[in-house]
């Protein structure tokens, strides 16, 4: 199993390094300089899964989650299926109320087109399909998902409607730690989730 991430703390615009990273190395100094001269707001939290090293920057900042919330929500869906409370082969039908602009291909389909939950999970992650995600949200709801992220201590990932409004990078470190531990768990949906994260043009889950 992947170790629990180190407590990385919250801080402002200073690059923080942990573990066996030399804070005075040329690479660290160059990265600090690049971040200080970058004219957009950015936060970083990079953590090696053996817990040997990490670096963080501007972790006090919070952001609108956009599509990054999908992996958290779909992890919860997979666990619901694993526990026998839903079937990945259940068919859901694309209706006008599901339309959402942005990424994905289902929005270009005819209303009445049907997709299995398993396919919607794959589309939500492999091509970041917004309609697939919205259809899953309608089917699974928010209660189980919000309970999961609260149990992980990731309160910034709580969803009120469709997206997270004030998320922080440290909560994503904890969440991805949970995802990486789920991949080899033997759960019914674990291999499908891993494939949906890695067999994709965007490669969300490279390890």
N, C-alpha and C positions, 0 to 999 in steps of 0.2 A: 504493500500500500504506500501511496504517497504520504510523506510526513505532513503533519499540520504546519502551516506556514508560521514563521517567526512573527512575533508582535512587531509590526513595522512602524506603528505610531502615526500620528498626523502632524504635519509641519508645513511651512510655507515654501517659498521658492529657493530652497537649498537642496542640492542633490545629496541624498543620504545613501551610504553604502553599508552593507551588512555582511558578516561572514568573512570569507577569505579574499575579498576584493581590497586592493590597496587604494586608499582614497587619494594618494598622491601620484598614482600612475598616470601616464600620458593620456591614456584613453579616457579615464575618469575626468581629467582636467579639460580635455577637448569637449566632452559631453556637457560638462557644466557650462562651459563658455557658449556652446551652441544653444543651450536652453535659455541662458540669460539674454541672448541676442534675438531669440525667436519672438516675433511680434504678435503671436496669437496665444491665447490661454491654453495651457496644456498641463496634464498631470500624467505621471508615469508610476507604474508599480510593476517591476519585473522581478520574478522570484523563481529560483531553480528548484525543481521538485524534490531534490534530495536535501533541501533546506541548507545547503552549503553557502549560498550567497543570494543576495537580493540588492536591488537599488530602488529608491523611490524619490519622487519629486512632486512638490505642490499637492500633497495629499489632503490638505484641508479643503480644496476646491470640490464643488459638486457640479454635476452636469445633467442635462436632459439625456436619458439613456439611449434614445433612438433604438436601433435594432439590436444593440448589444444585450438587451434584456431577454432576447428570445432564448438563448441557451439556458438561462436560469429557469424560465417558465417551462421549457420543454423537458428539462431534467425532472421537474415535478410531475409532468404528464407521464413520463416514462415510469416513474415510481408508482403512480396510481395504477398503471397497467400491470406492472410487476405484482402488485398486491391483489390483483384480480377484480378491481373495481371498475375497470374499463377494458374494452377489447380493441386491440390495434387494427383489427379488420373491419370495425364498424364504419359504415359508409356515411359521409356527410355531404350535403348538397350545397353547392355554391349558389347563393341567392343575392339579390340586389343589395340587401342590407350589409352584406359582407364586403362590398367593394371598398378598396382602400388604394389610394394612389401610391406611387413609389415603386420599389423593387418587386420583382416577381413576375410570374406569367399567368397565374390564375385570373387576375383582373381582366385579362384579354379573352378569357373563355366565355362561352355562352352561359347565362344563368340557367341553372338546372343541371350543370355538369357535376358529376359525383366523384368524390375522392375518398380513399380510406384514411383513417387517422394515421396509419403508418406512413402513407404517402405525404400527408400534410406535414408530419414531423420532418421528413426528409426535405421537402421543399422549403420549409421555414428556415432551415439551417443551410442547406447546400446552395441555395440561391437567394436566401433572405427574403422569401416570399411573404409580403405583408398580409395578403388575403388568407393564405394558409394559416398564418399565426392568428389572425382574427377569428377564423373559424374554430380553431382549437380553443381560443379564449372563451368563445360562446359555449362550447361543449363542456369544457372542464371547469370553468368558473375561476374565481380568484381565491377562495377560502383556503384550499389545500396548498396552493402555491405560496400565499402570504404566510401561512403557518410554517412552511418549510424554511423560507428565508429568515424568518424571525428566529427559528430554532438554531440556525447557523450564526446568529448574531449579525445578519446582513440587513439591518432595518432600512438602509437606504434603497434596497431593491424592492421594497413593497410597492405593489401596483394598485392604484385606485381605479383606473379605467383600462388603459391599453399599454401605456409606457410608464417607465419610472421617471419621476420628475426631478429628483435631486440625488443622484447616485454618486458614490465615490469609488475610487480605484481600489482601495484596500478591501472593500466588500467583494469586489470582483476577484481579488486574489483568493479569498476564502471560498467563494463560489466555484471557481475553476479547480481548486483543490478538491472540492466535493465531486466535480465532474470527472476528474482524473481518477479518483478512487472508485467511481461508479463503473468506468470502462471495463475493468477486469473483475467486476463483482459477481459475474454469473447471472445477473438480473436478466429477465426475459428480453428487455429492450436495450440492454447495454451495448451489444454489438451494433445494433441498428443506429443508436445514437452516435457511437464512435464513427461509423461509416458516414453518417450524415454530416459530421463535423470535418472529416478529413478527405473524403472523396468529393471534392468541391473546388471550383476555381478560386475560392477565397481562403480555403484551408484554415478554418477557425481553430482546429484542435491539434495542430502539429505538436508532436512530442518527441 
